[in-house]
Amino acid sequence: MLQIKCPCCGPRDHDEFRYAGDASVGRPAHTDADFERWYRYVFVRENPAGAHREYWQHVMGCRQWLIVERNTVNHTILSVNFSRGTPA
């Protein structure tokens, strides 16, 4: 089981958190009418082997949005930091 070290609550099982997607992908502006850009944002994702930044929310604790850097090969948590807002 993954353990995520919440900056507010300390180490917790990943069951207390909600995965919210790739933290390295930028969302197009709401006014952007480019279909291809929106298609790539919604449906096209990389599947990296190694370090990857992800949004997680501590829903069963402090409710903070976090950016978790996780190694996708061995599931080691490399870092946990506060997000600068909710993912778009």
Backbone hydrogen bonds in HBPLUS format (Angstrom, degrees):
<---DONOR---> <-ACCEPTOR-->    atom                        ^
c    i                          cat <-CA-CA->   ^        H-A-AA   ^      H-
h    n   atom  resd res      DA  || num        DHA   H-A  angle D-A-AA Bond
n    s   type  num  typ     dist DA aas  dist angle  dist       angle   num
A0014-HIS N   A0002-LEU O   3.00 MM  12  5.39 142.4  2.15 150.5 145.9     1
A0004-ILE N   A0012-ARG O   2.81 MM   8  5.43 156.9  1.87 167.6 166.2     2
A0012-ARG N   A0004-ILE O   2.90 MM   8  5.43 151.2  1.98 135.6 143.9     3
A0006-CYS N   A0010-GLY O   3.00 MM   4  4.82 140.0  2.16 125.6 116.3     4
A0010-GLY N   A0006-CYS O   2.89 MM   4  4.82 148.9  1.99 135.6 137.8     5
A0016-GLU N   A0013-ASP O   3.13 MM   3  6.04 170.9  2.14 126.8 129.1     6
A0017-PHE N   A0014-HIS O   3.00 MM   3  5.33 164.0  2.02 115.1 120.2     7
A0060-MET N   A0016-GLU O   3.04 MM  44  4.85 159.1  2.09 152.9 149.8     8
A0018-ARG N   A0057-GLN O   2.81 MM  39  5.17 148.1  1.91 142.8 153.6     9
A0057-GLN N   A0018-ARG O   2.91 MM  39  5.17 151.0  1.99 137.5 146.9    10
A0020-ALA N   A0055-TYR O   2.81 MM  35  5.02 163.8  1.84 147.5 141.9    11
A0055-TYR N   A0021-GLY O   2.78 MM  34  5.46 166.5  1.79 162.1 166.9    12
A0023-ALA N   A0053-ARG O   2.97 MM  30  5.26 165.9  1.99 122.7 124.8    13
A0032-ASP N   A0029-ALA O   2.92 MM   3  5.16 161.2  1.95 112.1 118.3    14
A0038-TRP N   A0034-ASP O   3.21 MM   4  6.56 161.3  2.25 154.9 159.6    15
A0039-TYR N   A0035-PHE O   2.82 MM   4  6.01 159.4  1.87 155.2 161.9    16
A0040-ARG N   A0036-GLU O   2.95 MM   4  6.13 165.8  1.97 150.2 153.3    17
A0041-TYR N   A0037-ARG O   3.06 MM   4  6.24 151.3  2.14 140.9 149.1    18
A0042-VAL N   A0038-TRP O   2.95 MM   4  6.13 161.4  1.99 154.2 157.9    19
A0043-PHE N   A0039-TYR O   2.86 MM   4  5.80 170.2  1.87 158.2 161.6    20
A0044-VAL N   A0040-ARG O   3.20 MM   4  4.73 142.0  2.35 112.0 122.4    21
A0072-THR N   A0050-GLY O   2.89 MM  22  5.15 168.0  1.91 130.7 128.4    22
A0052-HIS N   A0070-ARG O   2.94 MM  18  5.39 132.9  2.16 130.5 144.0    23
A0070-ARG N   A0052-HIS O   2.88 MM  18  5.39 160.3  1.92 156.3 154.3    24
A0054-GLU N   A0068-VAL O   2.87 MM  14  5.25 154.2  1.94 141.8 150.4    25
A0068-VAL N   A0054-GLU O   2.81 MM  14  5.25 157.1  1.86 159.0 161.3    26
A0056-TRP N   A0066-LEU O   2.99 MM  10  5.24 158.2  2.04 144.2 147.8    27
A0066-LEU N   A0056-TRP O   2.74 MM  10  5.24 167.4  1.75 172.3 174.5    28
A0059-VAL N   A0057-GLN O   2.97 MM   2  5.56 127.2  2.26 107.4  91.8    29
A0058-HIS N   A0064-GLN O   3.06 MM   6  5.59 162.0  2.09 154.8 157.9    30
A0061-GLY N   A0058-HIS O   3.34 MM   3  5.44 155.9  2.40 111.3 111.2    31
A0063-ARG N   A0058-HIS O   2.76 MM   5  4.63 136.1  1.95 154.5 150.1    32
A0083-SER N   A0065-TRP O   2.97 MM  18  5.42 163.4  2.00 136.2 131.5    33
A0067-ILE N   A0081-ASN O   2.75 MM  14  5.30 163.5  1.77 155.4 160.7    34
A0081-ASN N   A0067-ILE O   3.03 MM  14  5.30 158.8  2.08 140.8 147.6    35
A0069-GLU N   A0079-SER O   2.87 MM  10  5.13 165.6  1.89 144.6 149.6    36
A0078-LEU N   A0069-GLU O   2.70 MM   9  5.34 155.1  1.76 154.6 161.9    37
A0079-SER N   A0069-GLU O   3.35 MM  10  5.13 152.6  2.43 131.8 134.0    38
A0071-ASN N   A0076-THR O   2.87 MM   5  5.23 167.9  1.88 154.8 158.4    39
A0075-HIS N   A0071-ASN O   2.74 MM   4  5.05 128.8  2.00 148.0 158.7    40
